[in-house]
Structure formats: C-alpha cells, structure tokens
C-alpha cells in the first residue's frame, strides 16, 4: 500500500515541562496526518465517515521541542466497513513511535456500514506526499 507523508514541527504546546512531546499529543498529531490523507473525500449525504475503534502506540524514542518530524501513514488493510492503518513518527530517519489504528466507517445512524466505492477509490489514489 502507499505511504502518505505529513510534515510537522513540534511546538512548545506539544511538549511537557522537560521539552519532550507529551504522550497524548501523538494521538492529536496522528489525527492531523490522517485528516490530511483523507482531504478531498466527498462523503455521501448524511454519512459521518471514519471513527477510531481501536488504537495502540509503541513509544521508542522521545521527540523534542522544535523537532521537524514526518508522520508516515500506511493503509494496511481495507475491509468492508473498516480500515487498519499504521502511522510512524519519524525524526531524522529514526522511528520514534508507531501507532496502529482501526477506523470504522459509519453512516448517519451512527452504525457501521460498508465503505462507499467513492471513498474507497479516493483512498486508492491517495497522494504519496503531504505537507502541513
């Protein structure tokens, strides 16, 4: 599958008192990367789109204030109503964290539903590079 790259600079607001990225901020940064990857998707009227069902994070190396990082998002698997993604937080070629996410596509009734063909087509054609 393709890898979507999202460039991000660590700001003071992302860090704790020691200048290290606060663990909870990884989720927010990853969400921004996923949002950019899915930019341009036209959802059918009333559909809510993708929501996170499950996620896990493995922290390997700390990220710091003023680090320029890249979040590499890869679609691992697309099922009928769900999609598995892996997001790597990379700084100077070093993987700092890996996040595995399962998202589910939901309709207006807030229930899981099959991913529409128009959405699946967009995911197949997602650009390889993305920037903030």
C-alpha positions in Angstrom: 0.0 0.0 0.0 1.0 3.6 -0.4 2.6 5.7 2.3 1.3 9.2 2.9 3.8 11.6 4.5 2.8 14.5 6.6 5.4 17.0 7.8 5.0 18.5 11.3 7.1 20.8 13.5 7.0 20.2 17.3 5.8 23.4 19.1 6.0 24.3 22.7 2.3 23.4 23.2 3.2 19.8 22.2 5.7 19.3 25.0 5.9 18.8 28.7 8.0 20.9 31.1 11.1 19.0 30.0 10.6 19.8 26.3 9.7 16.3 25.4 6.5 15.6 23.4 3.7 14.7 25.8 2.4 11.2 25.1 -1.2 12.3 24.5 -0.2 14.7 21.7 0.9 11.8 19.5 -2.8 11.0 19.0 -3.7 14.5 18.0 -0.7 14.8 15.6 -1.6 11.4 14.1 -5.2 12.6 13.6 -3.9 15.7 11.7 -1.9 13.4 9.4 -4.9 11.1 8.8 -7.1 14.1 8.1 -4.7 15.4 5.5 -4.5 12.0 3.9 -8.3 11.9 3.6 -8.7 15.5 2.5 -10.9 15.8 -0.5 -13.1 12.8 0.2 -16.7 13.5 -0.6 -18.9 11.6 1.8 -22.4 10.5 0.8 -25.1 12.8 2.3 -25.6 12.1 6.0 -22.7 9.8 6.4 -20.4 10.5 9.4 -17.2 9.0 7.9 -14.4 7.2 9.8 -14.2 7.0 13.5 -11.4 5.4 15.6 -12.4 2.0 17.0 -9.1 1.0 18.4 -5.5 2.3 18.7 -2.2 1.3 20.2 1.0 3.2 20.4 4.6 2.0 20.9 6.9 4.8 22.0 10.5 4.1 21.1 12.5 7.4 21.1 11.4 10.8 22.5 10.6 13.7 20.2 11.5 17.2 21.4 10.6 20.8 21.0 11.5 22.2 17.5 11.9 18.7 16.0 10.8 18.5 12.4 9.1 15.2 12.1 7.3 13.2 9.4 4.3 11.1 10.1 4.2 8.2 7.6 0.6 6.8 7.3 0.2 3.5 5.6 -3.1 1.8 4.9 -2.5 -1.8 6.0 -5.9 -3.3 5.2 -9.3 -2.2 4.0 -12.3 -4.3 4.9 -15.9 -3.9 4.2 -16.6 -1.3 6.8 -13.2 -0.8 8.5 -9.6 0.1 7.7 -6.4 -0.7 9.5 -3.6 2.0 9.4 -0.1 2.2 10.7 1.4 5.6 11.5 5.1 6.0 12.1 6.6 9.2 13.7 10.0 9.7 12.1 12.7 12.2 13.1 15.9 12.3 11.1 15.3 8.8 9.8 14.7 7.3 13.3 11.3 5.9 14.1 10.2 7.5 17.4 6.8 5.9 17.7 4.5 3.5 15.9 0.7 3.8 16.1 -1.7 1.1 14.9 -5.3 2.2 14.3 -8.5 0.6 13.2 -11.1 3.0 11.9 -14.7 2.2 11.1 -16.9 3.9 8.5 -20.3 5.0 10.0 -23.5 6.3 8.4 -26.0 8.9 9.6 -27.5 6.3 12.1 -24.1 6.1 13.8 -23.8 2.4 12.8 -21.0 0.8 10.9 -21.7 0.5 7.2 -19.8 -0.6 4.1 -17.2 1.9 2.9 -18.7 3.6 -0.2 -17.0 3.0 -3.5 -16.3 6.7 -3.9 -14.4 6.8 -0.6 -12.5 3.6 -1.4 -11.5 5.0 -4.8 -10.1 8.1 -3.1 -8.1 6.0 -0.6 -6.6 4.0 -3.5 -5.5 7.2 -5.2 -4.2 9.0 -2.1 -1.1 11.0 -2.9 2.3 9.7 -1.6 3.4 13.1 -0.2 1.5 15.5 2.0 2.6 18.6 3.9 1.3 20.8 6.7 
